[in-house]
Every structure is written in structure tokens, then in C-alpha cells.
Amino acid sequence: MTATTAPVDEPDQLAPQPARGPRAPRVLRRLAPAAAAALAGVLLYVSFPPRTLWWLALPAFAVLAGCLHGRTWKAGLGLGYLFGLGFLLPLLVWTGVEVGPGPWLALAAVEAVFVALVGAGTAALSRLPGYPLWAAALWIAGEAARARVPFSGFPWGKIAFGQADGVFLPLAALGGTPVLGFAVVLCGYGLYEAVRQIRAARLGEVRRGAAVAALLSVLVPVAGAFAARPLVSNDAEDGTATIAAVQGNVPRAGLGFNAQRRAVLDHHVRETERLAAAVKAGKARQPDLVLWPENSSDIDPFTNPDARHEIEEAVEAIGAPVSVGGVVETEGGKLYNEQILWDPEKGPTDTYDKRQIQPFGEYIPLRGLISVFSSDVDRVRQDFSRGDEPGVFTMAGTRVGLATCYEAAFDWAVRDTVTHGAQLISVPSNNATFDRSEMTYQQLAMSRVRAVEHSRAVAVPVTSGVSAVIMPDGTVEAKTTWYTADSLVEEVPLRSSRTPATRLGVLPEGILVLVAAGGLGWAFASAVRSRRTAGQ
């Protein structure tokens, strides 16, 4: 009989095993960056109008930098997407006011992809010296892409548009919305890097170059904003003009107002005639020119004699040229969102056709495909066509540039009215579809930024509010309230000089895109070298 030997424990079996910590704290630690990224996005949203908390954009980007620093590009992709959703979901909620949550959620989800890609790139750039510079340039590159694709772009939510009340605003006159947004993002990233360098110094890990770069990332944007202040001026270089922005109001809010097109026209005619009576009674100044909103006459006055007669009576009563917002169908069947210059003596003398039309609002891209998934596309029964010429009306000797509603979000659509001679800018709008949402205030902030960017007074006549008259320094001289019939009569300065932003056009944006590309190339080359070194 063979004796059996008792099994002997191996040494590693005898050694005490390390105790695992509770699972919940480990899960929370893994979720913390994701939660922080999403909340930072919400913080960025809170910095936008109608709130005047512009400075919250700085801690929002500081927190995002903390979430992305040292991460892999895959982690940056996910964290960037969460940041984008936290920002864009509440910012764009107005897009679902009348058509339900589907379009709103889809739009925010698609637009957040651009932020996700920026997050992936920022994670890679965070290993470079002076990375706030590269990362801020990359954010602007992301905005540049978002403003162009898909469907001609959707630049809503550019960082510059949240800074109408901020100290960085003068930078819009220096380099437009790209430079303004770049300064804000750079300062936010610089704040995080400054905190990181302070912590490193306390541990005795002083890196003088990194500390100086962090300090400059914060100070240079602020100093640049103060240095750019002389570019902002309300001086009347070409005299002044007394303008009237008419808000006729609509019968009721929402999409249904389009079914009451005659009532909308009647409202604007009556308000113009009321203003004319006030002028005759000496209670209001005689305007040199009058600006009606977009869609103030959805009845084509070129084919409808009654609509034409009503407009002519209003124009004759006020005794000044009127820019009328109409919907016009040509003999060839093309539909245009059109501004019509109506002279009290000559009648209609000039037109401007909106060039940047709104996808899914004024036309349905991929209509055949999308109609398979949603019958809502049938609400837009006929697609609008695009105009192809800048809009500048000569009204009582004043050159008035036109950027209709949605066009105010696009740099080129406003700039080329100024390069074609506009002395002031009008942004006729129709916001009744979006009820009392934040959309109106977000768009008004865009017009304030445009005023500083091009050093022009800006009038914003809106069908249902909020209409406003904005001075070249971005201050709101006068504004109306929601859903009231009212007219704003203000004397504004006329200007013909061009800011650096107007002269440079897309050049600052192009330079920042090249800086971002250079940083990404450097980061990629560094990663390849590191892998080769590790392999050896």
C-alpha cells in the first residue's frame, strides 16, 4: 500500500491577500469624471443668455480640462460627448417647443459629436507643453466645422454668443467670434493649468516653463480684451439716422400663426399706422426709415392686391421707406423668404432673398429619406430657395445691411453686408414659432456681438418680441416685451469704418484651425515616438 503525502501550500497561497475595498467607492471614482464633464457642460449652458453669468464659462472649461487631462483619446471622446450633451441639450430645448422632443434630442445628439471629437483631441493635446493654447484652438476648429456641416452648418452655441455682457466682448472687433471664443476657452483651460501648477509647486515639482505658460494663458486673453477696447465706439462717423423697428405682434404663438397670415399683416399695418398717428400728434419722432420683421407679410404682396394695398397705405401713412418681410413665390414656382424695400412714392424698389435658410424649418434636406421615419416633414409643404446676393438697402440715403433671423448666427452672412457698404444692420426675425423660450434672448445676444464685431448699430425687429435697437458697443438702447404691439424709435449712429474683424474675415479662424492641426500633429508624432521607445 502506497503512503500518500499531504498537499503542501505554495508560498503565494500562504501569503496574506490584499483586501479589496468596497465596490461602491470604486464605481463612484470611475463615474466621477463622467459626471463632472456633464455638469461642466450644464455650467457652460448657464453662462448663456438670458442669464448674464458669462464668467461661468471659465470654470466650465477649467473643469473640462481637468476631466480630459492625461486621458486616452477614447476616454476624451466619451467625456467630450457628455460635456456636449450637458451643454447643448438645455441650450437647444427651444427647438422642440412646437414639434416635440424628437428633433431637439436628435439635433443635440448630432451636434454633441463635434464636441466629442474635440474632447478626444484635447485629451491627446493635454500631454504637450503649453497645451491650453493648442486645446483652445482645437475648440474653435470644432466650432468652425459645426458652422459648416451638415446641411450648411449650425453655429448656435458658439462660445462668443454667450459673452455679450462679458469683459472679453471687445475682442469681437479684433478677430470676430473665433478670437472672442478662443480667448474665453484659453482662459478657462489656463485656470485649470494654473491650479495644477500650484499643486505641483507645493509638492516641490516646480516646472517654471509650465507655470509661466499657465499664467500667460489666463492673463493674455484678459489683457487683450482691455487692449481691444479702443476698437469699440459709438461715434457717428456718417451722421445719424432715426429708425423705427416695428413689432406688430401675432394673433397667437406657435406654428398656427402661419394659418393666420392676414392677421399678422394687419397687426403690422395697424402698428405702423399707430406710429404714424403718434408722429403727427408730436408724440413720437419722425423716423427716416422703418424696419418690419421677417414674415410680417406671409401673403405675397406681388400677387395679392389686398396685401399690396394694405402695405402701401401703411408706408404712405408713415412717410418713410419700409423694409417689409414677405414670403414671395416667383413665376417659376420658387419660394423665397424675402425682404422688400417699399418706398412711399415708388412702391417696391428692391428685394433681398434670405441666403442661409434653416434646415428642417424652411426646407427639408433628404426629404424622401426622412419622410419614411417622420410625417412631420409634411409641415414644410414647399421648400424655400436660397438667395445668392448680399442684402443692402439704400433707405433715405442710409445703407442698411440685412441678415434675416437665422443668418445672424453665421459670420459670413453678417460680414458681407458691411463689406458691401452697410452703415447699420437689420436682423428681421420671426420667433413666434418658439413661444417664450430662451431662443429669442440667445439670438439677441448674437446681434449684440455682431454690433461690436463690425462696429455697427443693429436693429432687431421681431414679430412677437423681443425686438431691440443695439448700439455699436453692444449695449441695448431699447427693447420691447413679449407679445405686445410696439415700435422702437431711436436715433442711431451711422458708421463706415471697418474693424480688424471685418477686414480680416475668416483669416483669424483659419489661423486657429492651423494651430489646432499643428498641435494634433505634434501630439501624434510624440505618441509614435513614445511607443517606439517603449518597444525598444
C-alpha positions as a printed Julia matrix, in Angstrom:
536×3 Matrix{Float64}:
   0.0     0.0     0.0
   1.45    3.33   -1.04
   1.55    6.15    1.51
   0.01    9.44    0.41
   1.65   12.76    1.07
  -0.45   15.67    2.3
  -0.54   18.6    -0.14
   1.75   21.47    0.72
   0.53   25.07    0.23
   2.53   27.18   -2.17
   4.1    30.33   -0.73
   1.8    32.7    -2.63
  -1.18   30.82   -1.24
   0.15   31.24    2.31
   0.79   34.99    1.9
  -1.98   37.29    3.11
  -4.14   38.54    0.22
  -4.76   42.29   -0.06
  -8.28   43.19    0.92
 -10.39   44.74   -1.8
 -12.1    47.99   -0.94
 -15.85   48.37   -1.07
 -17.17   48.24   -4.61
 -19.34   51.37   -4.36
 -16.48   53.88   -3.86
 -14.57   52.34   -6.79
 -17.59   52.72   -9.04
 -18.1    56.29   -7.91
 -14.47   57.12   -8.64
 -14.89   55.79  -12.16
 -18.11   57.73  -12.69
 -16.82   60.98  -11.22
 -15.1    62.25  -14.4
 -18.2    61.5   -16.46
 -20.45   63.31  -14.01
 -18.03   66.23  -13.8
 -17.88   66.54  -17.6
 -21.69   66.55  -17.93
 -22.1    69.08  -15.11
 -19.42   71.29  -16.64
 -21.47   71.31  -19.82
 -24.53   72.39  -17.84
 -22.42   75.12  -16.24
 -21.48   76.38  -19.69
 -25.16   76.47  -20.65
 -25.94   78.54  -17.55
 -23.39   81.12  -18.74
 -25.55   81.83  -21.82
 -28.46   84.32  -22.15
 -30.96   85.18  -20.88
 -28.68   84.95  -17.85
 -25.75   87.36  -17.61
 -23.43   84.85  -15.93
 -20.89   84.96  -18.77
 -17.99   84.3   -16.39
 -19.27   80.78  -15.65
 -17.8    79.73  -18.99
 -14.34   79.96  -17.4
 -14.87   77.38  -14.61
 -16.83   75.24  -17.08
 -13.78   74.89  -19.31
 -11.47   74.57  -16.31
 -13.47   71.54  -15.12
 -13.49   70.1   -18.64
  -9.7    70.47  -18.79
  -9.42   68.6   -15.5
 -11.59   65.8   -16.84
  -9.58   65.42  -20.04
  -6.02   65.96  -18.85
  -3.87   62.84  -19.29
  -6.74   60.7   -20.59
  -6.67   58.44  -23.6
  -8.33   59.71  -26.75
 -11.13   57.19  -26.29
 -11.87   58.47  -22.8
 -11.69   62.03  -24.15
 -14.22   61.12  -26.82
 -16.75   59.92  -24.25
 -16.15   62.72  -21.78
 -16.35   65.3   -24.56
 -19.68   63.85  -25.68
 -21.08   64.1   -22.16
 -19.87   67.69  -21.91
 -21.54   68.44  -25.25
 -24.83   66.9   -24.16
 -24.75   68.76  -20.85
 -24.32   72.0   -22.78
 -26.46   71.52  -25.88
 -29.47   69.64  -24.52
 -30.68   72.54  -22.35
 -29.39   75.2   -24.76
 -31.41   73.86  -27.7
 -34.57   72.79  -25.87
 -36.46   75.54  -27.74
 -36.17   73.53  -30.97
 -38.77   71.12  -29.58
 -41.26   73.7   -28.32
 -43.77   73.1   -31.12
 -42.64   69.9   -32.83
 -41.93   67.72  -29.82
 -38.74   66.32  -28.28
 -37.62   64.22  -31.26
 -35.95   66.96  -33.33
 -34.49   68.58  -30.2
 -32.89   65.35  -28.96
 -31.62   64.42  -32.42
 -30.09   67.85  -33.01
 -28.33   67.92  -29.63
 -27.07   64.36  -30.1
 -25.6    65.14  -33.52
 -24.05   68.47  -32.52
 -22.5    66.87  -29.42
 -20.5    64.58  -31.73
 -18.4    67.6   -32.72
 -17.7    68.31  -29.05
 -16.81   64.64  -28.55
 -14.19   64.81  -31.3
 -12.78   67.96  -29.75
 -12.64   66.11  -26.41
 -10.67   63.26  -27.97
  -8.19   65.69  -29.49
  -7.91   67.7   -26.28
  -7.01   64.57  -24.31
  -4.15   63.95  -26.75
  -3.04   67.59  -26.64
  -3.0    67.64  -22.84
   0.44   65.99  -22.86
   2.02   68.84  -24.82
   3.82   71.84  -23.32
   1.51   74.86  -23.22
  -1.45   72.67  -24.03
  -4.16   75.3   -23.17
  -3.14   77.12  -26.37
  -3.47   74.04  -28.56
  -6.67   72.87  -26.87
  -8.39   76.27  -27.11
  -7.51   76.45  -30.82
  -8.97   72.97  -31.25
 -12.26   74.08  -29.68
 -12.54   76.87  -32.24
 -11.7    74.39  -35.02
 -14.63   72.31  -33.76
 -16.9    75.35  -33.88
 -15.7    76.1   -37.4
 -16.65   72.59  -38.51
 -20.0    72.75  -36.74
 -20.79   76.03  -38.51
 -20.37   74.39  -41.92
 -21.61   70.79  -41.77
 -24.02   69.1   -42.05
 -26.61   70.98  -44.12
 -24.53   74.2   -44.26
 -23.86   74.06  -40.53
 -25.43   75.05  -37.22
 -23.24   77.52  -35.28
 -25.75   78.03  -32.47
 -23.93   77.84  -29.15
 -20.61   79.33  -30.26
 -18.82   80.42  -27.1
 -18.7    84.01  -28.36
 -22.5    84.21  -28.3
 -22.51   83.78  -24.52
 -20.2    86.75  -23.96
 -22.36   89.76  -24.88
 -22.15   91.02  -21.28
 -18.57   89.92  -20.62
 -15.21   91.64  -20.38
 -13.92   89.72  -23.41
 -16.5    91.26  -25.78
 -14.15   93.88  -27.37
 -12.13   91.02  -28.84
 -15.01   90.5   -31.28
 -13.92   93.7   -33.01
 -10.36   92.4   -33.21
 -10.92   88.96  -34.71
 -14.63   88.18  -34.75
 -16.37   85.36  -32.94
 -13.42   82.93  -33.35
 -10.98   85.17  -31.46
 -13.57   86.05  -28.81
 -14.4    82.39  -28.23
 -10.72   81.39  -28.3
  -9.9    83.89  -25.56
 -12.63   82.56  -23.27
 -11.68   78.91  -23.74
  -7.96   79.66  -23.38
  -8.58   81.5   -20.12
 -10.69   78.63  -18.77
  -8.11   75.99  -19.66
  -5.4    78.27  -18.29
  -7.18   78.45  -14.92
  -7.07   74.67  -14.6
  -3.41   74.54  -15.61
  -2.57   77.31  -13.11
  -4.21   75.33  -10.31
  -2.34   72.2   -11.4
   0.98   74.02  -11.35
   0.29   75.45   -7.89
  -0.35   71.95   -6.6
   2.84   70.71   -8.23
   4.82   73.54   -6.63
   3.54   72.55   -3.18
   4.91   69.08   -3.8
   8.26   70.52   -4.83
   7.75   69.69   -8.5
   8.35   73.14   -9.91
   8.36   73.47  -13.71
   8.97   77.12  -14.41
   8.13   76.95  -18.11
   4.78   75.25  -17.5
   3.93   77.71  -14.73
   4.68   80.7   -16.96
   2.6    79.21  -19.79
  -0.33   78.69  -17.42
  -0.1    82.25  -16.16
   0.02   83.67  -19.69
  -2.99   81.56  -20.69
  -5.02   83.47  -18.12
  -3.52   86.93  -18.37
  -3.11   87.37  -22.13
  -6.82   86.96  -23.0
  -7.84   89.41  -20.27
  -5.14   91.92  -21.23
  -6.07   91.53  -24.89
  -9.71   92.31  -24.14
  -8.79   95.54  -22.38
  -6.34   96.45  -25.15
  -9.1    95.99  -27.74
 -11.47   98.45  -26.07
 -10.46  101.4   -28.29
 -11.84   99.42  -31.25
 -15.34   99.79  -29.79
 -17.01  103.12  -30.5
 -20.46  104.7   -30.81
 -19.18  107.73  -32.72
 -21.41  108.82  -35.59
 -18.89  108.82  -38.43
 -21.54  109.42  -41.11
 -24.13  111.27  -39.06
 -27.18  109.64  -37.52
 -30.47  108.12  -38.63
 -33.76  107.86  -36.78
 -35.02  104.33  -37.23
 -38.25  102.61  -36.26
 -38.35   98.88  -35.52
 -41.97   97.74  -35.68
 -43.25   94.76  -33.67
 -46.81   94.16  -34.82
 -47.34   91.02  -32.72
 -49.07   87.83  -33.85
 -52.6    86.53  -33.16
 -51.21   83.66  -31.1
 -47.91   81.94  -30.53
 -46.8    78.77  -32.24
 -46.86   77.31  -35.7
 -50.57   78.03  -36.04
 -49.9    81.71  -36.58
 -48.92   80.92  -40.17
 -52.54   79.93  -40.77
 -53.5    83.49  -39.82
 -51.23   85.26  -42.27
 -53.62   88.09  -42.97
 -53.96   88.84  -39.27
 -50.17   89.08  -38.92
 -50.01   91.56  -41.8
 -52.9    93.53  -40.34
 -51.12   93.74  -36.98
 -48.01   95.28  -38.55
 -50.02   97.67  -40.7
 -52.02   98.86  -37.68
 -48.9    99.33  -35.54
 -47.21  101.33  -38.31
 -50.31  103.48  -38.7
 -50.45  103.96  -34.93
 -46.84  105.15  -35.02
 -47.69  107.5   -37.89
 -50.52  109.0   -35.84
 -48.16  109.45  -32.88
 -45.68  111.24  -35.14
 -48.42  113.52  -36.48
 -49.52  114.32  -32.92
 -45.96  115.16  -31.92
 -45.71  112.22  -29.52
 -43.02  110.37  -31.49
 -40.16  111.38  -33.74
 -40.5   111.01  -37.49
 -38.37  108.02  -38.5
 -36.08  108.21  -41.5
 -36.66  104.53  -42.19
 -38.87  101.75  -40.86
 -37.97   98.09  -40.36
 -40.57   95.31  -40.26
 -39.79   91.77  -39.07
 -39.35   88.59  -41.04
 -42.72   87.1   -42.11
 -44.59   90.32  -41.36
 -46.41   89.67  -44.65
 -46.65   85.96  -45.38
 -49.13   86.95  -48.08
 -47.24   87.68  -51.28
 -47.88   91.38  -52.0
 -46.78   90.96  -55.61
 -49.66   88.58  -56.36
 -52.25   89.62  -53.76
 -53.78   93.08  -54.42
 -55.29   93.36  -50.92
 -51.94   92.75  -49.22
 -50.24   95.22  -51.52
 -52.88   97.86  -50.81
 -52.53   97.43  -47.05
 -48.76   97.77  -47.17
 -48.95  100.82  -49.41
 -51.36  102.53  -47.02
 -49.05  101.89  -44.05
 -45.97  103.12  -45.95
 -47.75  106.26  -47.12
 -49.0   106.94  -43.59
 -45.53  106.8   -42.04
 -43.96  108.71  -44.93
 -40.68  106.76  -44.9
 -39.24  103.74  -46.71
 -40.15  100.43  -45.07
 -38.33   97.09  -45.22
 -41.15   94.52  -45.34
 -40.62   90.84  -44.53
 -42.52   88.82  -47.1
 -42.94   85.32  -48.47
 -42.75   85.54  -52.26
 -43.26   82.91  -54.94
 -41.75   83.54  -58.35
 -43.38   82.71  -61.68
 -41.14   79.67  -61.84
 -42.61   78.35  -58.6
 -39.62   79.11  -56.34
 -40.41   80.27  -52.81
 -38.29   82.95  -51.12
 -38.08   84.42  -47.63
 -37.73   87.97  -48.83
 -37.18   91.47  -47.54
 -38.87   94.06  -49.77
 -37.85   97.71  -49.83
 -41.07   99.7   -50.1
 -40.79  103.39  -50.94
 -43.72  105.72  -50.09
 -43.65  107.19  -53.6
 -42.19  104.48  -55.85
 -43.55  101.35  -54.2
 -41.36   98.2   -54.06
 -37.92   99.08  -55.42
 -35.53   96.39  -54.16
 -35.53   92.91  -52.61
 -33.25   90.67  -50.57
 -33.72   86.89  -50.54
 -32.57   85.06  -47.43
 -29.45   83.05  -48.26
 -28.9    80.89  -45.17
 -32.2    79.07  -44.88
 -32.93   76.85  -41.91
 -32.85   73.07  -42.42
 -35.98   71.29  -41.19
 -37.64   74.7   -40.79
 -37.52   76.37  -44.19
 -36.51   73.33  -46.18
 -36.27   69.58  -45.59
 -32.92   68.03  -46.55
 -33.15   64.41  -47.63
 -36.93   64.77  -47.67
 -37.6    61.39  -49.27
 -35.49   59.53  -46.73
 -36.64   61.43  -43.65
 -40.32   61.16  -44.57
 -40.01   57.4   -44.09
 -39.28   57.96  -40.39
 -41.42   61.03  -39.64
 -44.55   62.55  -41.12
 -43.65   65.91  -39.53
 -41.72   66.81  -42.69
 -45.09   67.43  -44.33
 -45.44   70.56  -42.17
 -42.95   72.17  -44.56
 -45.03   71.66  -47.69
 -42.72   73.58  -50.02
 -39.0    74.17  -49.58
 -37.7    77.72  -49.65
 -34.99   78.58  -52.16
 -31.76   80.38  -51.32
 -30.85   83.88  -52.39
 -27.38   84.48  -53.79
 -26.7    88.21  -53.26
 -25.89   90.16  -50.07
 -28.73   92.36  -48.87
 -28.01   96.09  -48.56
 -30.91   98.52  -48.98
 -30.46  102.24  -49.51
 -33.2   103.74  -47.34
 -33.46  107.54  -47.23
 -29.77  107.76  -48.03
 -28.75  105.22  -45.38
 -27.16  101.89  -46.34
 -28.91   99.16  -44.31
 -27.43   95.65  -44.24
 -29.87   92.72  -43.9
 -29.23   89.43  -42.11
 -32.55   87.65  -41.75
 -33.1    85.85  -38.43
 -31.11   82.59  -38.58
 -28.43   84.28  -40.68
 -27.24   86.28  -37.66
 -25.57   83.1   -36.37
 -23.29   82.88  -39.42
 -20.17   85.04  -39.54
 -20.13   85.45  -43.33
 -23.81   86.36  -43.64
 -23.39   89.45  -41.46
 -19.88   90.44  -42.52
 -20.56   90.7   -46.23
 -23.35   93.24  -45.67
 -20.72   95.5   -44.07
 -18.14   94.87  -46.78
 -20.85   95.85  -49.28
 -21.3    99.22  -47.62
 -23.83   98.8   -44.78
 -23.79  101.68  -42.28
 -26.17   99.88  -39.92
 -27.53   96.33  -39.77
 -31.07   94.99  -39.51
 -31.81   91.46  -38.29
 -35.54   90.98  -39.06
 -36.76   87.91  -37.22
 -39.81   85.78  -36.54
 -39.6    83.96  -33.21
 -43.32   83.32  -32.68
 -42.83   79.64  -33.54
 -40.66   79.2   -30.44
 -43.06   80.86  -27.98
 -41.43   82.34  -24.84
 -38.31   80.18  -24.99
 -34.73   81.31  -24.48
 -34.19   81.28  -28.23
 -35.08   84.96  -28.59
 -32.55   86.03  -25.96
 -29.85   83.81  -27.44
 -30.42   85.38  -30.84
 -30.48   88.89  -29.37
 -27.08   88.2   -27.79
 -25.75   87.2   -31.23
 -26.85   90.57  -32.61
 -25.09   92.35  -29.73
 -21.86   90.51  -30.55
 -22.3    91.35  -34.25
 -22.69   95.03  -33.37
 -19.28   95.06  -31.68
 -17.69   92.77  -34.26
 -18.44   95.19  -37.1
 -18.92   98.44  -35.14
 -22.44   98.99  -36.44
 -25.75   99.77  -34.8
 -28.08   96.78  -35.12
 -31.89   96.8   -35.21
 -33.74   93.58  -34.4
 -37.42   93.85  -35.4
 -39.27   90.71  -34.3
 -42.89   89.71  -34.95
 -43.73   88.89  -31.33
 -40.69   90.03  -29.33
 -38.19   90.69  -28.11
 -37.36   93.49  -30.58
 -34.38   95.73  -29.83
 -32.13   98.53  -31.0
 -28.45   97.9   -30.26
 -25.61  100.42  -30.32
 -22.22   99.66  -31.93
 -20.72   98.97  -28.49
 -23.23   96.16  -27.94
 -25.47   97.94  -25.43
 -29.22   97.59  -25.85
 -30.61  101.09  -26.34
 -34.26   99.99  -26.29
 -36.29   96.79  -26.38
 -39.89   95.59  -26.34
 -41.66   92.97  -24.25
 -43.2    89.67  -25.28
 -46.37   89.51  -27.35
 -47.19   93.21  -27.48
 -47.64   95.56  -30.41
 -44.97   98.24  -30.12
 -42.48  100.36  -32.05
 -38.96  101.4   -31.11
 -37.95  104.79  -32.47
 -34.3   105.55  -31.84
 -31.55  107.72  -33.25
 -28.51  105.59  -34.07
 -25.01  106.43  -35.29
 -24.08  105.59  -38.87
 -20.58  104.22  -39.38
 -18.49  103.26  -42.39
 -15.08  102.35  -40.92
 -14.16   98.68  -40.74
 -12.93   96.85  -37.68
  -9.98   94.45  -37.91
 -12.53   91.64  -37.66
 -14.4    92.95  -40.71
 -11.21   93.39  -42.71
  -9.68   90.04  -41.76
 -12.79   87.92  -42.32
 -12.09   84.19  -41.93
  -8.33   84.65  -41.51
  -8.26   84.51  -37.66
 -10.41   81.39  -37.72
  -8.14   79.82  -40.35
  -5.04   80.55  -38.29
  -6.58   78.96  -35.2
  -7.56   75.88  -37.2
  -3.94   75.59  -38.39
  -2.69   75.96  -34.81
  -5.01   73.15  -33.75
  -3.83   70.97  -36.63
  -0.2    71.65  -35.73
  -0.84   70.68  -32.12
  -2.55   67.45  -33.12
   0.32   66.62  -35.46
   2.82   67.22  -32.67
   0.81   65.1   -30.23
   0.56   62.25  -32.75
   4.29   62.34  -33.51
   5.1    62.36  -29.79
   2.85   59.36  -29.2
   4.52   57.43  -32.03
   7.99   58.17  -30.65
   6.93   57.09  -27.16
   5.64   53.77  -28.48
   8.85   53.12  -30.4
  10.92   53.92  -27.33
   8.81   51.62  -25.19
   9.12   48.84  -27.79
  12.91   49.13  -27.81
